[in-house]
């Protein structure tokens, strides 16, 4: 992997890391539930890789899909 490719990947991760707290802050609560994190990740997923968002949110992939499913069906 070239240095340019490494920098591109790091840049993508940092952009996602920068945008996630902005969405969390818009909720107005101090604690963010796993369900709220799943909703935020779903919104940001159009722009950023799921892998990055899950890492930033400290949310397991299985928890993300569980809460996404519960939001969609209820």
C-alpha positions in Angstrom: 0.0 0.0 0.0 1.5 3.3 -1.0 1.9 6.3 1.3 -0.8 8.2 -0.7 -3.2 5.3 -0.2 -2.5 5.3 3.5 -3.1 9.0 3.8 -6.3 8.8 1.8 -7.7 6.1 4.2 -6.6 8.1 7.2 -8.3 11.2 5.8 -11.6 9.2 5.2 -11.5 8.0 8.8 -10.8 11.4 10.2 -13.7 13.0 8.2 -16.0 10.4 9.7 -14.6 10.9 13.2 -15.2 14.6 12.8 -18.8 14.3 11.6 -20.0 11.8 14.2 -19.9 14.1 17.3 -21.7 16.8 15.4 -24.7 14.4 14.9 -24.5 13.3 18.5 -24.5 16.9 19.7 -27.6 17.7 17.7 -29.5 15.2 19.8 -29.0 17.4 22.9 -28.5 14.6 25.4 -25.4 13.9 27.3 -25.6 10.1 27.0 -26.3 8.5 23.7 -28.0 5.1 23.6 -27.0 2.3 21.3 -30.3 2.8 19.4 -29.5 6.5 18.9 -26.0 5.6 17.7 -27.4 3.1 15.2 -29.7 5.8 13.8 -26.8 8.3 13.5 -24.6 5.6 11.8 -27.4 4.9 9.4 -27.6 8.6 8.4 -23.8 8.9 8.0 -23.4 5.6 6.3 -24.1 7.2 2.9 -20.9 9.2 3.2 -18.6 7.0 5.3 -17.6 3.4 5.7 -19.6 1.4 8.2 -16.4 0.0 9.7 -15.1 3.5 10.6 -18.4 4.6 12.0 -18.8 1.5 14.2 -15.3 2.0 15.6 -15.9 5.7 16.3 -19.3 5.0 18.0 -17.8 2.1 20.0 -20.7 0.0 18.8 -20.5 -3.7 17.9 -21.6 -4.6 14.4 -24.2 -7.0 15.8 -25.7 -4.3 18.0 -25.9 -1.9 15.1 -27.8 -4.4 13.0 -30.0 -5.4 16.0 -31.0 -1.7 16.6 -31.4 -1.0 12.9 -33.8 -3.9 12.5 -35.8 -2.8 15.6 -36.1 0.8 14.2 -37.2 -0.3 10.8 -39.9 -2.7 11.9 -41.4 -0.7 14.8 
